[in-house]
């Protein structure tokens, strides 16, 4: 039920899973860099692939295209792109 894919050299590989990734990420620290978030949520296979994916304008944070690879993502943010949506929430007590 989730589509996980990355952008490599201008080519989009076949989705790993059909559908759309809808995920909630519990953030224990003050922030997480955007490229790390995409790697941890398996939107990208590596940090390098995540940086490339972001640089091509494939990621939005709170509805705006984000090109900063290390943008600080904090609780309350929503990170989206083609095939994924990640909501950042505080850790469950």
C-alpha positions as CSV (number, residue, x, y, z in Angstrom):
1,X,0.0,0.0,0.0
2,X,3.0,2.3,-0.2
3,X,5.0,3.7,-3.0
4,X,8.7,4.1,-2.2
5,X,10.9,5.4,-5.0
6,X,13.9,7.6,-5.5
7,X,15.2,9.8,-8.3
8,X,18.5,8.7,-9.8
9,X,20.3,10.4,-12.7
10,X,17.0,11.8,-14.0
11,X,15.4,8.3,-14.1
12,X,12.7,7.2,-11.7
13,X,12.9,3.5,-10.9
14,X,9.8,1.4,-10.6
15,X,8.1,1.9,-7.2
16,X,9.1,-0.6,-4.5
17,X,5.5,-0.9,-3.4
18,X,2.3,0.2,-5.1
19,X,0.3,3.0,-3.6
20,X,1.3,6.1,-1.6
21,X,3.5,6.2,1.5
22,X,1.6,7.9,4.3
23,X,3.7,8.0,7.4
24,X,4.0,9.5,10.8
25,X,7.5,10.2,12.1
26,X,8.0,10.6,15.8
27,X,10.7,13.2,16.3
28,X,12.6,12.8,19.6
29,X,15.1,15.7,19.1
30,X,14.5,19.3,18.2
31,X,14.8,18.7,14.5
32,X,16.0,16.2,11.8
33,X,17.7,17.2,8.6
34,X,15.4,16.7,5.6
35,X,17.8,14.4,3.8
36,X,18.1,12.2,6.9
37,X,14.3,12.1,7.2
38,X,13.9,10.8,3.6
39,X,16.5,8.2,4.3
40,X,15.0,7.0,7.6
41,X,11.5,6.8,6.1
42,X,12.9,4.8,3.1
43,X,11.9,7.4,0.5
44,X,15.5,7.3,-0.6
45,X,17.9,4.4,-0.4
46,X,20.8,6.5,0.9
47,X,21.7,10.0,2.1
48,X,23.2,10.8,-1.3
49,X,20.1,9.7,-3.2
50,X,18.0,11.8,-0.8
51,X,20.2,14.9,-1.4
52,X,19.9,14.4,-5.2
53,X,16.1,13.9,-4.9
54,X,15.7,17.1,-2.9
55,X,18.0,19.1,-5.2
56,X,15.7,18.2,-8.2
57,X,12.8,19.9,-6.5
58,X,10.9,16.7,-5.7
59,X,10.2,17.5,-2.1
60,X,7.8,20.0,-0.4
61,X,7.8,21.0,3.2
62,X,4.5,22.5,4.4
63,X,3.3,22.9,0.8
64,X,6.4,24.7,-0.6
65,X,9.1,23.2,-2.7
66,X,12.3,22.8,-0.6
67,X,15.7,22.7,-2.2
68,X,17.8,22.9,1.0
69,X,19.1,19.3,1.7
70,X,19.6,19.9,5.4
71,X,16.5,21.9,6.1
72,X,15.7,21.5,9.8
73,X,12.4,19.6,9.9
74,X,10.6,20.1,13.2
75,X,7.4,18.8,14.9
76,X,4.3,19.9,13.1
77,X,5.9,19.9,9.6
78,X,4.4,17.9,6.7
79,X,6.9,16.6,4.1
80,X,5.4,15.6,0.8
81,X,6.3,14.6,-2.7
82,X,5.1,12.3,-5.5
83,X,4.0,9.2,-3.8
84,X,4.7,10.1,-0.1
85,X,3.5,12.2,2.8
86,X,5.3,12.3,6.1
87,X,3.8,14.0,9.2
88,X,6.2,14.9,11.9
89,X,4.9,14.5,15.5
90,X,6.4,14.5,19.0
91,X,7.3,11.1,20.5
92,X,4.5,9.2,22.2
93,X,4.8,9.3,26.0
